[in-house]
Amino acid sequence: MKFENTKVFNFEGAFRGMRNPKESWDRSDSFFGLIDFKNSEADYEIAHKWTKIKYPNYKQLFIDETPESNKLFYEYDQWLIKNGILDIDDYELYGYAAFIGPNDMKLAQTLIRAGSEHRKFLRQIFVCVDITAPIYWWKEFDTYKVGTVANSTSTMHKLCSKPLTIEDFSMDCLTDISNDYPDQTIAETMVNLCENYRKEFLRTKSKRVWKALIQLLPESFNQTRTVTMNYENLFTIYNHRKNHKLTEWANDFIEWEKTLPYANELIFIEKEEN
């Protein structure tokens, strides 16, 4: 599987709306907006609050030039970059920041644990990504219709536009139960057969040949879709699929989820012990 062009947006709107029911906007301690670490001071207050939680014993992390503070400063920058909050270019940090403050995070996690009717704000944190995956995985993903939209590449229009090769399929676990042929031979035989039908269709333009190709095409054929969804979808998918026998869920999709901003705090949050 491949995940490309991932974008996450609307933290600001989601967290503002989160406080609407009790009109507690004055208690919000997050910062949202364009920042430049070289020229801006606006984000430091929130950065300090987060650092105090993560490193309780730090002293003036962004002021003291000691080996310890420099180490913590580097670790904090790396956390921001890893979570997709900041980008780095020519050793200068910049980007659209979503520094979620401790007050807002505490309320968010309380609402998440309270149930889907309380964590509606997660539905307003949007994600867009290009996913390339085999058809057999897409059939599982299509379970999640509410709150998701996908626009796919087309087998109808483009299947015959280029040669079919083994790289167009996910056949890593293909097993020949007859034990007569090596696994790779079985995979290559299937792909070559599809390629022969493709060539025959291009030569004859026969709809019957084209339909034969569609009927023969294995479910391991990789398809790319541009998908939009939200953090509530991702929260649900994680809890439904983390132990699924189809390994693409845990090994690929959920690993990609872990790279999203604040994934550990908002998606992979566990229930509190009583």
N, C-alpha and C positions, 0 to 999 in steps of 0.2 A: 504494500500500500504506500501511496505518496500523499503528503499533505503540503499544499503550496498556496502562497498568497493569502495567508491567514490575516484577518483583520478583526479587531475587537473594538466596539464603540458603544457610547452612551452610558458609561459609568455615572457621569454627572446627572443625567436625567433620572436614571434609575434610583440613585441615592437621594436625590431631592424628593422624588415621589414617595420613597420609603418612609419619609418623615411627615407626609401629608396627614395621615389619620389623626395624629396627636398634635399637629401643627408645631412640631418641635424643631423647626429649622434652625433656631438660634443655638441649638446644641450640636449642630453639625460641625465637625472639625477636620473635614477633608479639604484637599486642594485639587482643583481641576483647571487645567489651562496650559498654554504654551510656556515652556521653560527653557532656559539656557543656563547651564551651571556656571558659565563664564561671566555672564552679564546680569543674572537675575538673583534676587534674594527672596522672592515671594514664596518659594517652596520650602524654605529651610525650617520653618516652624513645625510643619507636619513631619518633615524628615526627622527632626529631633524627637518628636513624640514616638514615632515608630522605633527609632533606634534605642530609646530608653526601655521599650518593651523587649526588644530582641537582645540588647546588651545592657542589662540593668546597671552594671558597674562602670559604664563609660563616663568620661568627664569631658564635656565640651568637644565632642568628636570632630566638629568642623572648624574648631579654633586651635586647639592644642596640636602642635606639630611634634608629636612624639612617635616612636616606632609603633606603639600600641594603637594610637588613634589613627595613624596612617593605614595600618592593617585593617581596622574596622571600617574606615572610610572606603577602602577598596572593596571589602566584602559587601558593603551596603550598595555600592554602585553596581556590583555584579548581580545582586538580587534584583535591582531595578531593571537591568538589561535582560536578565533571564526571564522575568515576568512580562516582558514586552512593553514595559512602561517607558523606557528610554531607549534611544538608539545611540550608536557611537560612530563618529566620523572624524577622522584626523585627530583622534584622542580627545575630542570635545564631546561631552554629553549634551543631548538636546532631545526634544520631542514633546508630544502632548501628554502631560503627566496626569495620572490618577493616583494621587497619594490619599488613600483612604485612612482617615484618622481613627484612633482607638475607640472614641465614642461611637462613631458610625459603624465600625466593624463589630463592636459588641452588640449593637442593636440588630445589625444584619444577621449575625450568627444566631441570635435569639429567635428571630423570625424564621430563619431557615429550619431550625430544629422544631419549631412549632407546627410545621406542616405546610402543604402546598398552598392552602388558602391564605396563609400569612406571608409567604415569601414571594408574593407576586412581583416584587421588584426584580427578581432574577429573570423574569420573562422580558425585561426591558434592557438587559445587557445582551447585545447582539454580536453574533460571530458570523463571518463569511469566510469560506475556505474552498479551495479546489481539492477534491479528493479523487484519487485514482485507485480503484479497487475492483476485485472480480465480481461478476454478476451474482455469484452465490452469496457474497457479503451484502450487496445492495438489496437483495431480497429480504434480508434480515433488517437492514436499516429502514426499509420502507414501512416497517411497523410504526415508526415515529412520524406520523402525518401532521399532528397538531403542533403548530408553531414552527414547522420546518418547510422550506421550499428548496427544490433542487432542479437545476437545468442541466441536462446531460448532453454529452456528445451522442450522435445518432448512428445506430447500426443501419437504419433505413437508408440514410443518405450517404454515409461516409465509410461504411465497412469495406467497400471494394476500392477505395481511393488509393490504397497503398498496400504493398506486400504484407502478408501476415507472417510474423516470425514468433519464435518461442518467447521473446520478450513481451509480446502482447498478451500473455496469459500468466496466471498464477498457478503453477503446477508443482510447487515444491514438495507436496506430500503425496504426489501421485504414486499409487502402489499397483503393481501388476499381480493380481491374485493368482494368475495361472503360473507365475514364476518361469514362464517360457522366454520372456524378453526382459532386458534391463529396463528400469523405470524410464530413463531418458529416451529410449527407443519408442516406448509407447507414446510419450508426450510428443516427440517429433513426428510420429506417424499421424497423430490427430491433427497437428498443425499443418503438416504437408497436405493432408487430404483437404482441409479447409482452403488452403492456398490454391490447390488445383481447381476446386469449384469456383474460386474467385476469378482465376484466369479464364476459365471456361465461360463465366458470365460476361466478362469484358469482351471476349471474342464473339459470343453469340447474342448477347443482350436478352437471353432467354429468362423470362420471369420464373419459369419452372426451376432452372438452375439456381437462380438467386434464392428462391424459397428453400431449395435443398441445402444451400449454404447456411441459411438462418436456422434450419432445423438441426443441422449437424453441429453448429457452433457450440463449443463447450461452455458450461457456466463459469469456467475459470477465465473466460475472456475479460480483460480489464477495461473498465469504462470510467471516464472522467466526468464528474458532475461538480458544478459550482453550487454549494450548499449554503443557505442561510438558516441559522437556528439561534437559540438563546441559551443562557446559562441554566435555565430550568430544564430544558431538553437535555443538556449535558449532565446535570445532576441526576436526572432520571435514568439516562443511559448508563451512567457509571454504576448505579445501584442495581440495575437490571442485568447488566452484561459483564460485570467484573469477574464472574466465575463461569462464564459461558464456555462451552466446549469448542466453539469456533474461536481459534486462538487470535484471529485478527482483532477481536474486541479488546482483549487484555494487552496483547503485545504491540498493537499498532494504534488503534483508536484511543484507548485510555491513556497510553503513553503520550500521544499528541495532546490530549486534554490537559495533561500535567504541565505543558509548556505555556498555557494561557495565563494571562494576568490574574493574580489572586486565586488561582485554581485550588491551592491547598486550603485557603480560608473559606471559599464560597462553594466549591464543587465537591471536594473530598472531605468535607467536614463530617465528623462522626457524631452520633448521638451521645449526649452527656450521660455518664453513669449515674444511676440513682444512689 
